[in-house]
Amino acid sequence: MYDKLIFEISSDGKTGFSLPELDVPVCDIKKIVPQNLLQEDEIKLPEVSEPEIVRHFVNLSKKNYSVDGGFYPLGSCTMKYNPKINDEVASYSGFSNLHPYAPEELSQGALRMMYELERMLCEIGGLARVTLQPAAGAHGELCGTMIIMAHFHSRGEKRDEIIIPDSAHGTNPSSAALVGMKVKTVMSNSKGEVNLEDLARLVSEKTTALMLTNPNTLGIFESQILKISDIIHKKGGLLYLDGANLNALLGITRPGDMGFDLVHFNLHKSFSTPHGCGGPGAGPLGVKEFLKEYLPVPTVEKKGESYYFDWDRKKSIGKIHGFYGNFAVLARAYAYIKTLGAKGLREVSETAILNANYLKKKLDGYYDVPFDKFCMHEFVVSGKRQKAKGVRTLDIAKRIMDYGFHPPTIYFPLIVDEALMIEPTETESVETLEQFANVLISIAEEVEKSPQIVKDAPLSLDITRLDEVTAARKPDVRYRKQ
Ligand SMILES: *Cc1c(COP(=O)(O)O)cnc(C)c1O
């Protein structure tokens, strides 16, 4: 049995919506649309009633695991609960019905929201200006590397290398490669931090920047950050923060104060927008004073009591997104920051760090903890011990699903063998953390006593193990376990 496709529910003549009676003269479409643009065969669209279509999509939506449905400890992704009030603010008609071509004098509220959000992000990041345009973290990185290139170009410096740690997210080297930078990989040391000797060896007059994540993808704060900043800046290079892990720093410390010249914010991670499945995000990019002239156009400015767009910026890298970015995500972040305030934001990070350390401690002794140090908002354990019993981290992740939780991120960062990367976030209760820890402990015990169960998992879901390559290339959405 499988759920029927919408086309299989369809039967001729059913409708879910009917148009009002035509009250204008009928005209022949062939007279107004050129022949070569006309469809010859009838388009096969499903014909269903309103309750049928509602049930079809509601039932499909229930197949998806979501933050609103359960714990989602996907490391690096900050799958926190997103307060519904932020959605409500984003859907205020003054925001959601505003046309992007509406004149400035009729868009003052939206402009003010953008202006104030920029100021708040500057304050959080320790930066001079922020562009709200980038659509995601990776897009912020691209915008940042474009600005870095523009900066060196205007100084007549021919630099084309960027240094990125071996623990970095894959988007970092990709963004750099897109602007023609050559990527040099700096190694991590035994503490899981940047190896300073290796960094000093790599940095040169060709270095544009070091792109760093802090806390890094192991969930470890780069304790030598001020030294790192020195090493890069002494050679005339810049320091870029991949701000995906900002959920560990809010109100505690500021990237700008650590020496970062450019920082992107993943609003959909730290500042509360539901994400995953490719939904819209926002990756505002902030810069220090000396880089602000390169920011994309338009910027939002204030004169007296009015707000306006400034398009007249000679050194700008131009436009990097249609209109002003993913506006609804900006509105959610604005509502979220305003609701929590400075004190609340600090509590977010403190609780995120506390939750991660609590869970880490619970799992210690059952799984290998490669960097056994105080962690920030997330941590990485290794399934090495389980691998020795013939059970892989992939098997453990599949088995977690049998217990009703979303698995953590696996096999990332690449420098940890059989990695499980766990980020509980601040919105989880101690009871949930206990339940999840107990699940991982039970699985560790299963690996000892009956490893085959783990290797065959999931056993309780609609589908079992997929051939993942075939599933990605030739998806068969109808497949169900017999
Ligand atoms: C999520 C993430 C990115 C990419 O951000 P997107 O918003 O998904 O484009 C980059 N680096 C790290 C460390 C991340 O966790």
The ligand as an SDF file (V2000), in Angstrom:
LIG
                    3D

 15 15  0  0  0  0  0  0  0  0999 V2000
   24.7560   26.1610    7.5180 C   0  0  0  0  0  0  0  0  0  0  0  0
   26.1840   26.4550    7.3760 C   0  0  0  0  0  0  0  0  0  0  0  0
   26.6850   27.1420    6.2500 C   0  0  0  0  0  0  0  0  0  0  0  0
   25.8460   27.4960    5.0580 C   0  0  0  0  0  0  0  0  0  0  0  0
   24.7580   28.2760    5.3700 O   0  0  0  0  0  0  0  0  0  0  0  0
   23.4090   28.2270    4.5140 P   0  0  0  0  0  0  0  0  0  0  0  0
   22.5710   29.2450    5.1670 O   0  0  0  0  0  0  0  0  0  0  0  0
   22.8890   26.8320    4.6090 O   0  0  0  0  0  0  0  0  0  0  0  0
   23.7890   28.5810    3.1010 O   0  0  0  0  0  0  0  0  0  0  0  0
   28.0300   27.4740    6.2540 C   0  0  0  0  0  0  0  0  0  0  0  0
   28.8450   27.1090    7.2570 N   0  0  0  0  0  0  0  0  0  0  0  0
   28.3980   26.4230    8.3300 C   0  0  0  0  0  0  0  0  0  0  0  0
   29.3600   26.0740    9.4270 C   0  0  0  0  0  0  0  0  0  0  0  0
   27.0650   26.0610    8.4170 C   0  0  0  0  0  0  0  0  0  0  0  0
   26.6140   25.3670    9.4740 O   0  0  0  0  0  0  0  0  0  0  0  0
  1  2  1  0
  2  3  1  0
  2 14  2  0
  3  4  1  0
  3 10  2  0
  4  5  1  0
  5  6  1  0
  6  7  2  0
  6  8  1  0
  6  9  1  0
 10 11  1  0
 11 12  2  0
 12 13  1  0
 12 14  1  0
 14 15  1  0
M  END
$$$$
